[in-house]
Amino acid sequence: MTSRCEATTRTMPGAAVIELTGEVDGTAADVLTAAYQAAVTGTDVGIVVLDFASVVYINSTGIALIVSILARARAERRKVVASGLSAHYREIFDITRLSDFIELFPDLDHAVSQLTGPAA
């Protein structure tokens, strides 16, 4: 049974959040691109949080999609961080060195408090 990728976006003070569910694979390209565009359009947020808490699968094509979002955000001078990755996918991000380019947080609450708190 395939679980199609879905994304919900919302804006918080100082950050846009993209909550992903399902599978991040080749079929997620349009969903991820549209979610990123929706998250940043008309806002001046400098941080985008990709929340993977409800993601059940990420393959190599999904990793490539994440890299493309990182490249786009970097060109737009935005920071992208990840939250809610399972231990397995945190390890994949480490092995692929993706974690060198995207800060990882255990969950959305930690990401938002660390990034938009008084010290940010």
SEKOL-843053 format. One line per field, with one value per residue (C-alpha): residue in three letters; chain; residue number from 1; x, y, z. Coordinates in steps of 0.001 Angstrom, whole numbers. Last residue first. Layout:
N
kemi: (ALA, ...)
domi: (A, ...)
doke: (NUM, ...)
c1: (X, ...)
c2: (Y, ...)
c3: (Z, ...)
This chain:
120
kemi: (ALA, ALA, PRO, GLY, THR, LEU, GLN, SER, VAL, ALA, HIS, ASP, LEU, ASP, PRO, PHE, LEU, GLU, ILE, PHE, ASP, SER, LEU, ARG, THR, ILE, ASP, PHE, ILE, GLU, ARG, TYR, HIS, ALA, SER, LEU, GLY, SER, ALA, VAL, VAL, LYS, ARG, ARG, GLU, ALA, ARG, ALA, ARG, ALA, LEU, ILE, SER, VAL, ILE, LEU, ALA, ILE, GLY, THR, SER, ASN, ILE, TYR, VAL, VAL, SER, ALA, PHE, ASP, LEU, VAL, VAL, ILE, GLY, VAL, ASP, THR, GLY, THR, VAL, ALA, ALA, GLN, TYR, ALA, ALA, THR, LEU, VAL, ASP, ALA, ALA, THR, GLY, ASP, VAL, GLU, GLY, THR, LEU, GLU, ILE, VAL, ALA, ALA, GLY, PRO, MET, THR, ARG, THR, THR, ALA, GLU, CYS, ARG, SER, THR, MET)
domi: (A, A, A, A, A, A, A, A, A, A, A, A, A, A, A, A, A, A, A, A, A, A, A, A, A, A, A, A, A, A, A, A, A, A, A, A, A, A, A, A, A, A, A, A, A, A, A, A, A, A, A, A, A, A, A, A, A, A, A, A, A, A, A, A, A, A, A, A, A, A, A, A, A, A, A, A, A, A, A, A, A, A, A, A, A, A, A, A, A, A, A, A, A, A, A, A, A, A, A, A, A, A, A, A, A, A, A, A, A, A, A, A, A, A, A, A, A, A, A, A)
doke: (120, 119, 118, 117, 116, 115, 114, 113, 112, 111, 110, 109, 108, 107, 106, 105, 104, 103, 102, 101, 100, 99, 98, 97, 96, 95, 94, 93, 92, 91, 90, 89, 88, 87, 86, 85, 84, 83, 82, 81, 80, 79, 78, 77, 76, 75, 74, 73, 72, 71, 70, 69, 68, 67, 66, 65, 64, 63, 62, 61, 60, 59, 58, 57, 56, 55, 54, 53, 52, 51, 50, 49, 48, 47, 46, 45, 44, 43, 42, 41, 40, 39, 38, 37, 36, 35, 34, 33, 32, 31, 30, 29, 28, 27, 26, 25, 24, 23, 22, 21, 20, 19, 18, 17, 16, 15, 14, 13, 12, 11, 10, 9, 8, 7, 6, 5, 4, 3, 2, 1)
c1: (17287, 17940, 14332, 12961, 12332, 14888, 15304, 11618, 10468, 12871, 12277, 8495, 8758, 10597, 14047, 15774, 18148, 20092, 20389, 23618, 25986, 22939, 22794, 26094, 24599, 25491, 24238, 20895, 20522, 21228, 18567, 16319, 16741, 16423, 13090, 13063, 10788, 12379, 14358, 15879, 15898, 17531, 16543, 18881, 16786, 19612, 19972, 16259, 16442, 19447, 17830, 14615, 16696, 18459, 15078, 14045, 17298, 16574, 13123, 14764, 16994, 13994, 12049, 9346, 6830, 6676, 4464, 7212, 9049, 8605, 10461, 11039, 11604, 13540, 14037, 10388, 9605, 6203, 4150, 5122, 7408, 5218, 3156, 6285, 7676, 4381, 4155, 7673, 7061, 3740, 5045, 8109, 6358, 5903, 9657, 9798, 8802, 6183, 3311, 3025, 4914, 4375, 5873, 6483, 7315, 9373, 9886, 6517, 4689, 3502, 1640, 2003, 439, 2042, 932, 3035, 1097, 1016, 1451, 0)
c2: (33672, 34170, 35174, 32015, 31667, 29042, 27049, 27174, 26345, 23467, 21999, 22119, 20579, 17496, 15970, 18814, 18470, 21313, 20972, 21194, 18868, 16690, 15863, 14063, 11003, 8900, 11575, 12110, 8319, 8108, 10740, 8648, 5559, 7476, 8856, 12416, 14792, 18070, 19391, 22815, 25126, 28562, 31191, 33320, 32883, 30965, 28937, 28176, 26904, 24726, 23332, 22569, 20759, 18772, 17721, 16526, 14552, 12896, 11954, 10420, 8400, 7084, 8498, 6479, 6823, 10604, 11777, 13417, 14729, 18446, 20586, 23889, 26942, 29875, 33395, 34284, 37415, 36267, 36703, 33335, 31380, 28535, 28314, 27910, 25272, 23399, 23573, 22164, 19407, 18341, 18503, 16389, 13878, 11194, 10708, 9774, 11292, 8862, 9729, 12987, 16285, 19312, 22378, 25094, 28729, 30595, 33981, 34149, 31054, 30353, 27264, 24623, 21202, 18615, 15291, 12427, 9434, 6412, 3322, 0)
c3: (17751, 21473, 22214, 20587, 16872, 15901, 19085, 20061, 16519, 16044, 19482, 19056, 15573, 16759, 17230, 15371, 12420, 10811, 7050, 5059, 6921, 7728, 4019, 4524, 2784, 5824, 8254, 6469, 6306, 10061, 10765, 8500, 10671, 13955, 12732, 11431, 13343, 12386, 9442, 8856, 5842, 6013, 3481, 1374, -1799, -3506, -282, -315, -3897, -3128, 26, -1885, -4523, -1787, -376, -3833, -4125, -761, -2084, -5157, -2836, -908, 2034, 3779, 6618, 6925, 9787, 11884, 8792, 9525, 6998, 8788, 6588, 8023, 6692, 6633, 4624, 3508, 352, -1032, 1301, 2520, -660, -2800, -441, -480, -4279, -4681, -2136, -3666, -7240, -6419, -4132, -6807, -6937, -3264, 76, 1336, 3660, 5571, 5408, 7630, 5964, 8543, 7750, 10299, 11953, 13707, 12503, 8992, 7945, 5288, 4982, 2744, 1323, 30, -1247, 1039, -1073, 0)
